[in-house]
Amino acid sequence: MGLVPAGLVPAGLVPAGLVPAGLVPVPIHKAVNMVLAHDITEVRLDFKGPAFKKGHIVKEEDIEHLRRLGKENIYVLDLGPRMMHEDDAAYALAEALMGRGVRIEGEPREGKINIVAGRAGLLKINEAALTRFNMGGEVICATLHDNMLVKEGQKVAATRAIPLVIERKIVRKAARISRNAGGVIQVKPLRRPKAGIVITGGEVFSGRIKDSFAPVMRKKIEEYEGEVVGFAYAPDDEKVIETKLREFIGQGADLLIATGGMSVDPDDVTRFAIRKLGASRLVYGSPVLPGAMLLVAYIEAGEGRIIPVLGVPTCAMYSRITVLDLVLPRILAGEEIGRGELARLGHGGLCLHCPVCTYPTCPFGKY
């Protein structure tokens, strides 16, 4: 950038207090061969954009153009030990914000830099730490929603310093907030499930109606590159349902799903069968529509194995997106889903059943 010789700027040329910190104003007729510290915008009837970009070396032939743009001075950087350039600040902020499974993409541009998923998985945002970070002023971070499924290379956040030059202490304070939280942004990998699925209902078990649940559940599991250990059919009988689920444990399933029989009718006994398996931490009911009658429980299967069990209501058979799509990826990311986690889903838990479903780029499941 080059230093500005002392005395180059005449006293009183720029009113005191109007020059941004770290910048030195230079009269344009003395600016030849100096480097612009920021873009200079040009606005015409047919154009709006940078006439000269940051980093441009001023030439003699630029002087008249600058005058036409109303410029009498340009600014060059004069960074003392207390100041940082916006691009250097962006790097420092991004590195502090990142947890596991994310990375910086590309170079900073005008003080902004992107953070992308370093792997496919579940995006986790520490919302409280993000709010504290953004409360500091002069630095910002914008992210996608917490608990979104993301692909490797997908942009998940961007951070920037707002002024062209910024005090180091502001950047250090924001970075400290992020580091104390262990990073604000991370992507958790998802395990590939081995699911045992019991489809309940006397009408299906007896063959009176054709089963429509199995293909739906298979597709859900395969979306996570999982494997269906097997399907079993059971009447509305607690003992039979319990036995079928227990058989899948013996076959190595690390996820159990029982579909149907989740309402409050007397013959809807699926949740009782799950309890008889010895399930602990059982939670029944979620504030999500569709999916109010979801059940989540966990079974200790010996040798340290903890197997999640999902009781899936019938709505999952005919609604493209339900509470199952909000809960399953979090379980596969290793999170335990209890009453508190389900309760928070009430905010954003109303599906609008749009004529053309755009999930996950919609309000459903966002809070």
PLY file of the C-alpha trace (Angstrom):
ply
format ascii 1.0
element vertex 367
property float x
property float y
property float z
element edge 366
property int vertex1
property int vertex2
end_header
0.00 0.00 0.00
2.83 2.40 0.79
3.12 4.97 3.54
1.99 8.55 3.13
4.82 11.02 3.75
4.29 13.32 6.71
2.79 16.63 5.78
1.30 15.35 2.51
-2.23 16.22 3.54
-2.76 19.96 4.02
-4.24 20.92 7.35
-7.98 21.46 7.20
-8.41 19.71 3.83
-10.67 17.08 5.41
-12.69 18.04 8.50
-11.35 16.49 11.67
-13.22 13.38 12.79
-14.57 12.50 9.33
-11.63 10.35 8.22
-12.17 6.65 9.05
-9.62 5.23 11.48
-6.58 3.79 9.75
-7.10 5.75 6.52
-5.11 8.75 5.35
-6.65 11.21 2.85
-4.46 12.20 -0.08
-5.32 14.95 -2.62
-5.93 13.29 -5.98
-3.32 15.43 -7.75
-0.72 13.90 -5.40
-2.14 10.35 -5.55
-0.43 9.03 -8.71
1.20 5.63 -8.04
-0.63 5.23 -4.73
-2.97 2.31 -4.00
-6.67 2.75 -3.33
-7.80 1.41 0.03
-11.45 1.00 -1.05
-13.69 0.87 -4.11
-14.79 4.13 -5.69
-18.32 3.84 -7.03
-19.59 5.39 -10.25
-23.30 5.92 -10.91
-24.64 6.67 -14.40
-28.02 6.21 -16.03
-26.86 2.89 -17.49
-24.35 1.76 -14.87
-23.68 1.50 -11.17
-20.52 -0.12 -9.96
-16.89 0.37 -9.10
-15.07 2.83 -11.36
-11.89 1.95 -9.49
-11.51 -1.08 -7.27
-9.69 -1.37 -4.01
-6.02 -2.08 -4.76
-6.02 -0.04 -7.99
-2.80 1.93 -8.55
-3.73 5.47 -9.46
-2.43 6.67 -12.84
-2.12 10.16 -14.23
-5.00 9.55 -16.63
-7.28 8.62 -13.70
-7.16 12.07 -12.15
-9.74 13.70 -14.41
-12.04 10.68 -14.04
-11.82 10.96 -10.27
-12.70 14.64 -10.46
-15.79 13.81 -12.55
-16.80 11.46 -9.75
-16.58 14.34 -7.30
-13.43 13.13 -5.63
-10.87 15.59 -4.30
-9.09 13.00 -2.15
-8.46 9.30 -2.12
-7.67 7.23 0.92
-4.70 4.97 1.55
-4.20 2.69 4.49
-2.12 3.74 7.43
-2.52 0.75 9.73
-0.99 1.20 13.13
-0.51 -1.65 15.61
-4.07 -1.22 16.94
-5.83 -1.61 13.57
-6.60 -4.43 11.12
-7.57 -4.44 7.47
-11.09 -5.81 6.84
-9.80 -8.87 4.98
-7.37 -9.82 7.75
-10.20 -9.37 10.25
-12.47 -11.64 8.19
-9.91 -14.46 8.33
-9.47 -14.07 12.07
-13.22 -14.07 12.68
-13.88 -17.09 10.45
-11.17 -19.15 12.11
-12.65 -18.40 15.54
-16.22 -19.16 14.45
-15.43 -22.57 12.98
-15.90 -25.78 14.89
-15.47 -29.26 13.43
-16.65 -30.17 9.97
-16.48 -26.72 8.35
-13.85 -24.78 6.43
-13.14 -21.43 4.82
-13.88 -21.12 1.12
-11.90 -18.80 -1.11
-10.41 -15.42 -0.36
-12.09 -12.60 1.56
-13.84 -10.06 -0.61
-14.52 -6.58 0.73
-14.12 -7.84 4.27
-16.45 -10.86 3.84
-15.50 -14.51 3.78
-17.61 -17.65 3.39
-17.66 -20.73 5.61
-18.73 -23.99 3.96
-19.47 -27.52 5.11
-16.34 -29.64 5.09
-18.50 -32.76 5.01
-22.11 -33.79 4.59
-24.05 -33.86 7.82
-26.11 -31.92 10.33
-25.40 -28.21 10.70
-25.17 -27.07 14.31
-25.24 -23.40 15.24
-24.58 -22.22 18.78
-27.31 -19.60 18.68
-26.53 -18.02 22.05
-22.87 -17.54 21.14
-23.80 -16.27 17.68
-26.05 -13.63 19.26
-23.26 -12.52 21.61
-20.87 -12.35 18.65
-23.25 -10.14 16.68
-23.92 -7.87 19.67
-20.35 -6.57 19.64
-20.76 -4.19 16.71
-18.59 -3.74 13.61
-18.40 -7.50 13.01
-21.19 -9.81 11.89
-21.86 -13.45 11.12
-24.89 -14.78 9.21
-25.68 -18.50 9.10
-28.19 -21.01 7.85
-30.63 -22.41 10.39
-29.54 -24.77 13.13
-30.17 -28.49 12.50
-30.27 -28.25 8.71
-28.92 -31.11 6.65
-26.10 -29.82 4.46
-23.91 -31.19 1.70
-20.15 -31.04 1.54
-19.09 -27.70 0.08
-22.43 -26.00 0.79
-22.19 -22.46 2.13
-23.40 -22.45 5.72
-22.23 -19.05 7.01
-20.48 -15.82 6.12
-18.68 -13.37 8.36
-17.28 -9.93 7.82
-15.87 -6.82 9.39
-18.11 -3.88 8.55
-15.57 -1.01 8.40
-12.61 -1.06 6.01
-10.25 -0.94 8.96
-11.19 -2.14 12.41
-9.66 -2.07 15.85
-7.89 -5.29 16.75
-9.49 -5.32 20.19
-12.97 -5.57 18.61
-11.90 -8.55 16.52
-10.20 -10.20 19.49
-13.31 -9.78 21.64
-15.57 -11.35 19.00
-13.10 -14.17 18.42
-12.91 -14.84 22.15
-16.70 -15.24 22.33
-16.53 -17.87 19.59
-13.57 -19.75 21.01
-15.02 -19.83 24.52
-18.09 -21.51 23.00
-15.90 -24.08 21.24
-16.82 -22.58 17.88
-20.19 -21.30 16.73
-20.57 -23.35 13.53
-20.00 -27.05 13.03
-21.25 -29.93 10.90
-21.80 -33.26 12.64
-21.43 -36.44 10.59
-24.39 -38.83 10.46
-24.00 -42.52 11.12
-25.52 -44.92 8.62
-28.36 -46.65 10.43
-29.22 -50.34 10.44
-32.95 -50.19 10.99
-35.39 -52.85 12.05
-38.93 -51.79 11.16
-42.16 -53.23 12.54
-45.34 -52.21 10.72
-48.35 -52.59 12.94
-52.06 -52.87 12.25
-54.38 -55.83 11.98
-55.65 -54.75 8.58
-52.14 -54.90 7.09
-51.09 -58.00 9.04
-54.12 -59.89 7.81
-53.62 -58.77 4.23
-56.93 -56.99 4.00
-55.16 -53.88 2.76
-51.85 -53.40 1.00
-48.99 -52.06 3.09
-47.89 -48.55 2.04
-45.60 -47.87 5.00
-42.67 -50.12 4.06
-41.61 -48.27 0.87
-41.86 -44.93 2.66
-39.70 -46.09 5.56
-37.18 -47.75 3.26
-36.77 -44.52 1.34
-36.27 -42.53 4.55
-33.51 -44.87 5.73
-31.80 -45.02 2.36
-31.70 -41.22 2.21
-29.11 -41.51 5.00
-27.27 -44.32 3.20
-28.64 -46.70 5.81
-29.70 -50.32 5.66
-33.03 -51.90 6.49
-32.24 -55.04 8.49
-35.77 -56.20 7.86
-39.48 -55.49 7.91
-41.90 -57.32 10.16
-45.67 -57.11 10.32
-47.63 -57.32 13.55
-51.27 -57.11 14.59
-52.34 -54.68 17.29
-50.92 -56.93 19.97
-48.38 -55.69 22.51
-46.60 -59.02 22.86
-46.22 -59.61 19.13
-44.91 -56.10 18.50
-42.46 -56.40 21.40
-41.21 -59.78 20.13
-40.66 -58.51 16.58
-38.70 -55.50 17.82
-36.60 -57.68 20.11
-35.75 -59.98 17.19
-34.31 -57.04 15.28
-32.07 -56.19 18.23
-30.68 -59.71 17.97
-30.07 -59.18 14.26
-27.83 -56.18 14.92
-30.24 -53.31 14.33
-29.03 -50.03 15.85
-32.32 -48.21 15.18
-35.82 -49.54 15.81
-38.92 -48.11 14.18
-42.52 -49.09 14.84
-45.11 -47.54 12.57
-48.78 -46.97 13.30
-50.79 -47.68 16.40
-49.64 -44.44 18.01
-52.95 -42.70 18.66
-55.13 -42.93 21.77
-57.61 -45.52 20.50
-57.86 -48.60 22.78
-56.37 -50.88 20.13
-53.39 -48.59 19.48
-50.87 -50.41 21.64
-47.54 -49.78 19.91
-46.24 -47.42 22.59
-47.05 -49.97 25.30
-45.11 -52.64 23.43
-42.10 -50.32 23.23
-42.26 -49.67 26.95
-42.29 -53.44 27.61
-39.00 -53.72 25.73
-37.45 -51.99 28.71
-37.27 -48.63 27.01
-36.11 -45.75 29.15
-36.28 -41.99 28.64
-39.53 -42.55 26.76
-41.23 -39.41 25.45
-44.62 -39.54 23.75
-46.13 -36.60 21.88
-44.51 -33.73 20.00
-45.73 -30.18 19.25
-45.30 -30.72 15.50
-48.00 -31.02 12.86
-47.87 -33.43 11.15
-46.39 -35.74 13.74
-47.99 -34.96 17.11
-48.06 -38.62 18.18
-44.35 -39.33 17.77
-42.66 -41.50 20.38
-38.93 -41.45 21.13
-37.28 -43.89 23.53
-33.95 -45.61 24.15
-33.09 -49.22 24.93
-29.93 -50.47 26.63
-29.05 -53.55 24.62
-25.94 -54.64 26.54
-22.24 -54.11 25.88
-22.79 -50.37 25.94
-25.25 -50.41 23.07
-27.96 -47.77 23.30
-30.59 -48.22 20.61
-33.01 -45.40 19.75
-36.63 -46.44 19.21
-39.07 -44.36 17.20
-42.82 -44.81 17.26
-43.89 -43.20 13.99
-47.49 -42.03 13.58
-49.48 -42.84 10.46
-49.09 -39.32 9.04
-45.57 -40.29 7.90
-47.17 -42.61 5.36
-48.97 -39.88 3.42
-47.22 -36.60 4.31
-43.94 -36.03 2.51
-42.35 -34.23 5.48
-43.24 -34.82 9.12
-41.66 -34.68 12.56
-39.69 -37.79 11.60
-37.63 -35.69 9.17
-36.79 -33.25 11.97
-35.86 -35.84 14.57
-34.15 -38.66 12.65
-31.07 -36.73 11.43
-30.41 -35.45 14.95
-30.56 -38.99 16.32
-28.16 -40.15 13.61
-25.82 -37.29 14.57
-25.63 -38.78 18.06
-27.99 -36.39 19.84
-30.41 -37.57 22.47
-33.94 -36.35 21.86
-35.96 -35.77 25.00
-38.91 -33.69 26.09
-36.99 -30.41 25.89
-35.73 -31.03 22.36
-39.23 -31.91 21.18
-40.81 -28.97 22.98
-38.59 -26.50 21.13
-39.85 -27.88 17.82
-43.21 -26.24 18.48
-41.76 -22.95 17.20
-41.73 -23.58 13.46
-43.38 -26.96 13.85
-46.46 -26.20 11.76
-46.28 -27.50 8.19
-48.23 -25.33 5.74
-48.76 -28.21 3.27
-47.77 -26.00 0.35
-48.99 -27.15 -3.09
-45.33 -27.51 -4.09
-43.18 -28.65 -1.19
-39.83 -26.82 -0.98
-38.58 -28.35 2.28
-36.00 -27.71 3.71
-36.04 -24.17 2.25
-39.22 -23.30 4.14
-40.23 -22.37 7.71
-41.04 -25.93 8.81
-38.73 -27.08 11.56
-36.95 -23.70 11.87
-36.85 -21.93 15.18
0 1
1 2
2 3
3 4
4 5
5 6
6 7
7 8
8 9
9 10
10 11
11 12
12 13
13 14
14 15
15 16
16 17
17 18
18 19
19 20
20 21
21 22
22 23
23 24
24 25
25 26
26 27
27 28
28 29
29 30
30 31
31 32
32 33
33 34
34 35
35 36
36 37
37 38
38 39
39 40
40 41
41 42
42 43
43 44
44 45
45 46
46 47
47 48
48 49
49 50
50 51
51 52
52 53
53 54
54 55
55 56
56 57
57 58
58 59
59 60
60 61
61 62
62 63
63 64
64 65
65 66
66 67
67 68
68 69
69 70
70 71
71 72
72 73
73 74
74 75
75 76
76 77
77 78
78 79
79 80
80 81
81 82
82 83
83 84
84 85
85 86
86 87
87 88
88 89
89 90
90 91
91 92
92 93
93 94
94 95
95 96
96 97
97 98
98 99
99 100
100 101
101 102
102 103
103 104
104 105
105 106
106 107
107 108
108 109
109 110
110 111
111 112
112 113
113 114
114 115
115 116
116 117
117 118
118 119
119 120
120 121
121 122
122 123
123 124
124 125
125 126
126 127
127 128
128 129
129 130
130 131
131 132
132 133
133 134
134 135
135 136
136 137
137 138
138 139
139 140
140 141
141 142
142 143
143 144
144 145
145 146
146 147
147 148
148 149
149 150
150 151
151 152
152 153
153 154
154 155
155 156
156 157
157 158
158 159
159 160
160 161
161 162
162 163
163 164
164 165
165 166
166 167
167 168
168 169
169 170
170 171
171 172
172 173
173 174
174 175
175 176
176 177
177 178
178 179
179 180
180 181
181 182
182 183
183 184
184 185
185 186
186 187
187 188
188 189
189 190
190 191
191 192
192 193
193 194
194 195
195 196
196 197
197 198
198 199
199 200
200 201
201 202
202 203
203 204
204 205
205 206
206 207
207 208
208 209
209 210
210 211
211 212
212 213
213 214
214 215
215 216
216 217
217 218
218 219
219 220
220 221
221 222
222 223
223 224
224 225
225 226
226 227
227 228
228 229
229 230
230 231
231 232
232 233
233 234
234 235
235 236
236 237
237 238
238 239
239 240
240 241
241 242
242 243
243 244
244 245
245 246
246 247
247 248
248 249
249 250
250 251
251 252
252 253
253 254
254 255
255 256
256 257
257 258
258 259
259 260
260 261
261 262
262 263
263 264
264 265
265 266
266 267
267 268
268 269
269 270
270 271
271 272
272 273
273 274
274 275
275 276
276 277
277 278
278 279
279 280
280 281
281 282
282 283
283 284
284 285
285 286
286 287
287 288
288 289
289 290
290 291
291 292
292 293
293 294
294 295
295 296
296 297
297 298
298 299
299 300
300 301
301 302
302 303
303 304
304 305
305 306
306 307
307 308
308 309
309 310
310 311
311 312
312 313
313 314
314 315
315 316
316 317
317 318
318 319
319 320
320 321
321 322
322 323
323 324
324 325
325 326
326 327
327 328
328 329
329 330
330 331
331 332
332 333
333 334
334 335
335 336
336 337
337 338
338 339
339 340
340 341
341 342
342 343
343 344
344 345
345 346
346 347
347 348
348 349
349 350
350 351
351 352
352 353
353 354
354 355
355 356
356 357
357 358
358 359
359 360
360 361
361 362
362 363
363 364
364 365
365 366
